[in-house]
C-alpha cells in the first residue's frame, strides 16, 4: 500500500521533510565521529603544565655544576602547596617555576628518600630507566641534611589552622610570605651559614616591637633571589671567592637580636665599583662605626654628586678593605640584624656575607609590585617627614643608615602591612574576591592540617620517620610496603612517602633499582593530571635532587 495516498501532507512537503531527516542523521553521525577529537582539544585546554623559570634553570642538572645555583627546600614546599592553595593566595608568581592550570591538578604525590644525594643519582641514573622515562626536570636542592638538620621539620613547619588561615594571609599579605614569616628561620639558614644552637645571652632592653622583628628578615632563598652574597657552592662560590663572612660562627637570631643600620658609599675605579666609606648606627641612633676606605685600584670617578667623596677626602686615607672587614667582624655580635636600603649593594661593596638582613626596599612599597622598589629619600619623607640626600655635597652614609633603621623601627611599632602596598593590595583583593565567590573558608596547610573540604592527605613511611610527623599530622600512618602494594595513593589529594635509607655502598645499586621500581609503580597508580615529585634528601657531603612531572594523557 502506498503511504503517500493516505497522507494529508503535500508530496513536496513530505520530500523536504524526509530530506531534512536524512541530513540530520548525517550531521549526527558526523558529530559522533568528531566528538572525541573535539573533546580532546577541549580537555587539553585544562591540562596543567609545569616549566622552569630562569632560577629553576640555574638549579637544573642540565646546567654545568660550576654554574649551578641550587634551590632551597622551601622552594619545593611552595610547589607542593601551590595546587592546594591556588593562585588566589600567591601575591606574586613563584620565583623558579610556572604551573599553569594549577587548580586542575588532581592529586599531589611526593616521595622523600633520605640518605640519597645527587651523587648517587649521577652514578646510577643509567640504571634507573623508569625515572628517566617519567621525569623531564631534575633540580639540585639544598636541604637540611647538609648540617644534619630535620627534613621533616623543614617540610612540615607550616603552622596554619582552620581558624587562622585568613588572619595569617591578611597579616602577611600572602601565603608564601606567611610561610617565610612563620617558619623557623634557622632551618634553612643553617644550611647556608655556620650557625650554632646557643642563643645569645645578651638581651636587647630597648626592644618594644609590636611583632617579632625576625618576620621582616629575608629568608635564605630571598637572599639569593635579591642578589645578596651567599656562601653556596657552584657558581656563587666562584663569584664570591674573595668575600668574607661577617662572623666565623653565628648565633640563632631571635626577636631580641640587636639591629644595626649600615650604609656604604662607593666610587668608580679601573676595576669597577669600590668601597670608599662605611657607616654603622645602633638602635639608640648612635654612630658606632665610621671609616673612609682607600681603594686599591685607580679611581676614575669619585661620584661626588652621590657619594660626597672627593679626592681631598681620600688623600690621607690609608685604611684598606680588609682592615674595614676585620673591624666590622669584631664589632658586630653573632646575632646582629643588619638594616639598610638595598643592602645587597653595600655588602657587595664590603665583600662580606651576612645571614640576618632587613631590606627597607622590600618591606616598604607604594605600587603594590614588589619589583618596583621605592627610593630611601622618598620613604624618609613619606614616613619620617625627614629630608635626606638633599645637600649639595652628596649622600651621607650616616644619614642614610640612620634613616633605614628609623623606618624599620617605625614599622615594628605599627604592623607588618604598614607602608607596604603589596600587603594592603593583597588584603583588598581578597576582600573583593570573597564578595564575588561565596565559598566557605577552610584550612589549607601542608602536613599540619590539610583538612580542606573533601580533600585528604596521608604520610606513609617506616617507624623511624612517621613518628616525627606526629606534631603535624591528623591522618594515620601506614607502612610503606603495605601502602605501595595497595597502590592506594591515588585515593588521596596529597600523598607522601618518606623513607630513610642507611648508607651502604655494597647495596647501593640494589637500593637505586628498587627505588626505580617504586617510582614506576606509583606513577602507574596516579590519576591523570597528578603532580609527581621525588626528593632525594641529600647527605652531609652532597646536596639533594628533586624530580618533577605532571602526569598528562601523553
Buried (B, 14 or more C-beta within 10 A) or exposed (E): EEEEEEEEEEEEEEEEEEEEEEEEEEEEEEEEEEEEEEEEEEBEEEBBEBEBEEBBBBBBBEBEEEEBBBBBBBBBBBBBBBBBBBEBBBBBEBBBBEBEBBEBBBBBBBBBBBBBBBBBBBEBBEEBEBBBEBBEBBBBBBBBBBBEBBBBBBBBBBBBEBEEBEEBBBBBBBBBBBBBBBBBBBBBBBBBBBBEEEEBEEEBEEBEBEBBBBBBBBBBBBBBBBEBBBBBBBBBBEBBEEBBBBBEEBBBBBEBBBBBBBBBBBBBBEEEBBBBBBBBBBBEEEBEBEBBBBBEEEBEEBBBEEBBBBEEBBEEBEEEBEEBBEBBBEEBBBBBBBBBBBBBBBBBBBBBBBBBBBBBBBBBBBEBEBEEBBEBBEBBBBBBEBEBBEEEEBBBBBBBBBBBBBBBBBBBEEEBBBBBBBBBBBBEBBEEEEEEEEEEEBBBBBBBBBBBEEBBBBBBBBEEBBEBBEEBBEBEBBEBEEBBEEEBBBEBBBBBBBBBBEEEEEEBEEBBBEBBEBBBBBBEBBBEBBBBBBBBBBBEEBBBBBBBBBBBEE
